[in-house]
Amino acid sequence: MPDLSLATEDWQAIALTARLAAVTLLILFAIGLPLAWWLARTHSRLGSLVSALVAVPLVLPPTVLGFYLLVLLGPQGPVGRLTESLGIGLLPFTFPGLVVASTLFSLPFVVQPLQASFAAVSERMLEVAATLRAGPLDTFWHVVLPLSRPGLLSAAVLGFAHTLGEFGVVLMIGGNIPGRTQVLSIAIYNRVEAFEYAHAHLLAGCLLVFSFIALLALQFINRAVSTTPAMLRGGA
Amino acid sequence: MSGVEARFRLERPGFSLDVTLELPDTGVSVLFGPSGCGKTTVLRCAAGLTRSDHGLMRIGEDCWQDSETRRWLPTHRRPLGYVFQEASLFPHLSVRGNLAFASRRGGQGDRPDGKLMELLGIDRLMDRMPAALSGGERQRVAIARALCASPRLLLMDEPLAALDADRKREILPYLERLHRRLSIPVLYVTHALDEVAQLADHLVLMDQGRVGMAGPVGEVMASLDSPLAASDQASVVLDARVSGHDSAYGLTRLDVDGIDLWSARVGYEIGRRLRLRVHARDVSLALFRPEGSSITNIVPAVIEAIGGDDDATQCLVRLRTGSGAQLLARITRRSRDLLALEPGMVIYAQIKAVVPVV
């Protein structure tokens, strides 16, 4: 009978992964909210360009993105030189490096649902808010965000879950340092490599159950929303 | 300076707008005209929702925009209320939440004015969500919300156009009550003459992006030169007071500045003020007081003017009664010549129908 309790190393990986997903999600929202709002409202060509750029991680192999990031952030790369001259040091193989990589990699999963729900907020609602003396920021907080609640939830669940599950980018930019950059997906890979299938099962199972529950919750939320469309769109 | 001054010039492909409006600083000014004549654009310009190429918007001492001095206040810095054609309530907020959204930003705190709620009949709807309201209720809430922001000017863009006839009848009395209580000017856009007759103090006729004629509603409607005079809709609006009922015959006696007119019974108490609309086509003329006529309302009046081209079949005659009320009569040109009607003559107007606008 193999030992099925999690080892310290596994716990470290789980904690690190959760921390990475949480920090990444915060940054994703800080960048994603204004970016998605701008993309939803702009008619400029720059908008299409930025839209395409944001979507690139959807189709690019994660290792490719990781490789370019490694080059960019490394000692010879422009960003690497900048961070070194600022006294931050080099980002690859550190937690901040992982955060940067995860943020870029998960950006479309946050921006796209946000952009779709922002675009569904009618121009009329914004005009109404303005005639009631709400400035642009006020309107964004008190009209746009509440009306976009399903999009916000989707973005949060997808952003978090996607960061949890990534592998390629993390491996390229973070490596495999237990307690520092070794995230759950990589810990699983290690267990498999070492033929520790029982442990691999345990970790993989945790990830599977968590992802499934998150997506299921999202389904229920979206269903609740779609049965009362007038409540969340601008049409009343 | 008092009053409202608005000047907007706008060029768009296939449409040009060039209007100057000087409106009184109380009462309801109605912008009336066919669809596509630019009424709504004027309202949107006044609110700052549409930016005109050249414009001025001044209300009393406050200037909201002036292209001469490059002054421009964005919509959220203009103290106005705007009621859109379809009641655009915030779907994520209850009625109370919608009103509080406005009153908080209008500097009135969280509790909207209870009298206003009662006046518009929405005091019982406060905890409902917009999706659970009828079209008429939504529009009443939207009007209350616009007023909760303590506006200096209320702009209303065809607020009844999206409602069916029953809902219109339900909401018009509320508007009329509101009209008598409001101390701020109202700019009201419509293409329904009923609403003009009921609500307007000041009337602006618009066509193809230009102002055709403007002035007190009685004057504009009684004018022989206005586009209205040429249409089948030619009519006058009279202010009346209910002075009695004849329940045996189902009639109501209305007092118009000392002249008694009878209409089909209306369910208002004696003393109640209301407006009447008298269509030109319902008024005929006689040189002598008719005897044995089936028409109840016969009023002596002086001919003020006779309009209409010399080759038209019909012409329009403007009359003034002893008390100063004006009437329009549509008669044939042949009758005009047979009776030898001239301005200054005293004649008798037979009014076939008096329509209380309710």
Boltz contact constraints between the chains, C-beta under 6 A:
constraints:
  - contact:
      token1: [A, 124]
      token2: [B, 88]
      max_distance: 6.0
  - contact:
      token1: [A, 127]
      token2: [B, 49]
      max_distance: 6.0
  - contact:
      token1: [A, 128]
      token2: [B, 88]
      max_distance: 6.0
  - contact:
      token1: [A, 130]
      token2: [B, 75]
      max_distance: 6.0
  - contact:
      token1: [A, 130]
      token2: [B, 76]
      max_distance: 6.0
  - contact:
      token1: [A, 131]
      token2: [B, 75]
      max_distance: 6.0
  - contact:
      token1: [A, 131]
      token2: [B, 82]
      max_distance: 6.0
  - contact:
      token1: [A, 132]
      token2: [B, 102]
      max_distance: 6.0
  - contact:
      token1: [A, 132]
      token2: [B, 105]
      max_distance: 6.0
  - contact:
      token1: [A, 132]
      token2: [B, 149]
      max_distance: 6.0
  - contact:
      token1: [A, 133]
      token2: [B, 76]
      max_distance: 6.0
  - contact:
      token1: [A, 133]
      token2: [B, 105]
      max_distance: 6.0
  - contact:
      token1: [A, 133]
      token2: [B, 149]
      max_distance: 6.0
  - contact:
      token1: [A, 134]
      token2: [B, 76]
      max_distance: 6.0
  - contact:
      token1: [A, 134]
      token2: [B, 105]
      max_distance: 6.0
  - contact:
      token1: [A, 135]
      token2: [B, 76]
      max_distance: 6.0
  - contact:
      token1: [A, 146]
      token2: [B, 92]
      max_distance: 6.0
  - contact:
      token1: [A, 147]
      token2: [B, 92]
      max_distance: 6.0
  - contact:
      token1: [A, 230]
      token2: [B, 91]
      max_distance: 6.0
  - contact:
      token1: [A, 230]
      token2: [B, 131]
      max_distance: 6.0
  - contact:
      token1: [A, 231]
      token2: [B, 91]
      max_distance: 6.0
  - contact:
      token1: [A, 231]
      token2: [B, 131]
      max_distance: 6.0
  - contact:
      token1: [A, 236]
      token2: [B, 89]
      max_distance: 6.0
  - contact:
      token1: [A, 236]
      token2: [B, 91]
      max_distance: 6.0
  - contact:
      token1: [A, 236]
      token2: [B, 130]
      max_distance: 6.0
  - contact:
      token1: [A, 236]
      token2: [B, 131]
      max_distance: 6.0
